[in-house]
């Protein structure tokens, strides 16, 4: 499936995945300039991989202990690394009128060499959930993909109903 963004977007090519923070944030490295930047994936939220402020919030919302959420975060990150290992060449699509999150990280749809969107793979596989925290034009579709993953008990939903 080739990705078709809805909103006007900027395309950035010649990037490689340099590091994976968690299943909704990665570092990429531009192959020619060697510029490194963090990309927050549009429309997604994944369990954290470190105990932090957000982990406490997630614990309250989900009513799951942080130790369990941490394990789910590590599972989500591992899944991302299986789909898109370090060194994978990617294209970044960024909505022109919606480029940065609250923390000034660049938002992006990550397009893999085969044309698939990493954001969507993570959602349909049940390792992330759709999130309204950082708006994206694909949010209604992402909410549907998220719900389908829940109903099919894909990924983390094989263990819990919500995270």
N, C-alpha and C positions, 0 to 999 in steps of 0.2 A: 504494500500500500504506500503510495507516494504521498507525502505530506502536503496539505494545502491549507495555509493559514488564512484566516478570515480578515484580519485587520491589515492595514498597510504595515510593512515591516522592512527592517534593514537586514541585509544578508552579510555575514562575515564568514569567510572561508579560510582554509589553511591553518586550522587549529587542531591541536591534539589534546586529548584528555591527559592532564598532568597529575591530578590527584582527585580522590573522591572523599569529600568530607562526610556526607551521608547521602541518602537516596534522593535528596532534593537539592543538593548543592555540590558543585564540582569546581575544580580549577582547570582552566585550559591554558595552553601555551601556543602562541602564534609561531608558526614554523620558521618564518623569515626574520621577524623583528625580535623574537624570543620574549615578547611581552606576555606576562602571566596575569590572568584575572579570574576572579570568582564569578561563577554564573549560578544564579538561583533559578531552578526550573519553574517555568510558569505553571500555575494552577495546581501545584502539588504540595502535599505535606507528608513527611515521613517521620517515623519515630526517631528520636534523637539517639546518638551513639555515645553521648557523654551526659553525666548528671549536670544539669544546669537549670537556669530559671525556666526555660520552656518545658523542660522535662517535668518540673513541678506542676506547671499548668496542664500539661497533657495527662499527668497522673490524676489530677482533680476532675478533668473532663471525662476521661475514659473509665475512671474508677479501677484502674489496673495499677499494680505496684510498679514503681520506677525500675526495679530490677528486671521485671518482665518486659517492660517497654524498651529497656536498654537491649535486651536480647533480640526483640523484634527489629530494633534499629540496626543492629549488626547484621541480621538476616537480610534486611532490605538493602543495605550497602553491599553485601556480598552478591546479592542478585544483580544489582547494577553493574558490579565489576565483572560478572560472568557475561552479561549482555554487551557491555562496552568497557573492555579492559583498559588499563593505563596504556597510552600510546595510540588509542583509536582516533582516527581522523574524523572530525566532526565539522558540520556547518552550524552556525548559530543564527537563528532568526529572532529578532527583537522587535516588538511592536513599537512603532515610531512614537506614539503618544503615551506609551506606558513602558519606559525603559528601565527604571530603577525601583527597588523595593525601599522600605522604610530605612534600612541600614545602608543604603546607597550601593547595594550590589546590583550588578546588571542582571536583568531577567532575560530568560531565553528559552526557546524551543530548541532542543538539541537534535539535529538531524544526523543519523548514522550513514555510513557509506552506502548502504543498500536503500536509502531513501526513507527508512522508517523513522518515526519520531520517538526518541527515548522517553519523553514525558508520557506518551500514550502507552508504550510498552510497560512502563512501571505501573501505570494505573490498571491496565487490563490484566496484568499478572497478579494484582492484589498486594503489591509491596509498598504502595503509597495510596493516599486518599486525595480526592479532590478538595481543594481549599479555596475559600473566598478571601483569605488573608491578603493575597496579592492578585488583584484582578487580572484576568486575561480574556481575550475575545472568545477563546475556546471553552470557557467555564461551563456553559450548559452541556456541551458534549462530554466534557470531562466528568461532570457530575453523573451523567448517564453511564459512562464507562466504569466509574467507581461503583455505582449501584449494581451493575452487572457482575463485577468481580466479587462483591459481597454475596450476591445471590448464588454464584457458582462456587463459593467458598475457595476462591483462588488465593494463592500465596498465604499471607498472614491470616486471611479469613478462614483458613482451615483450622485455626487455633482459637480465634476470638471473633465476636460479632462486630466489634469496633475497636479502634486504637487511636 
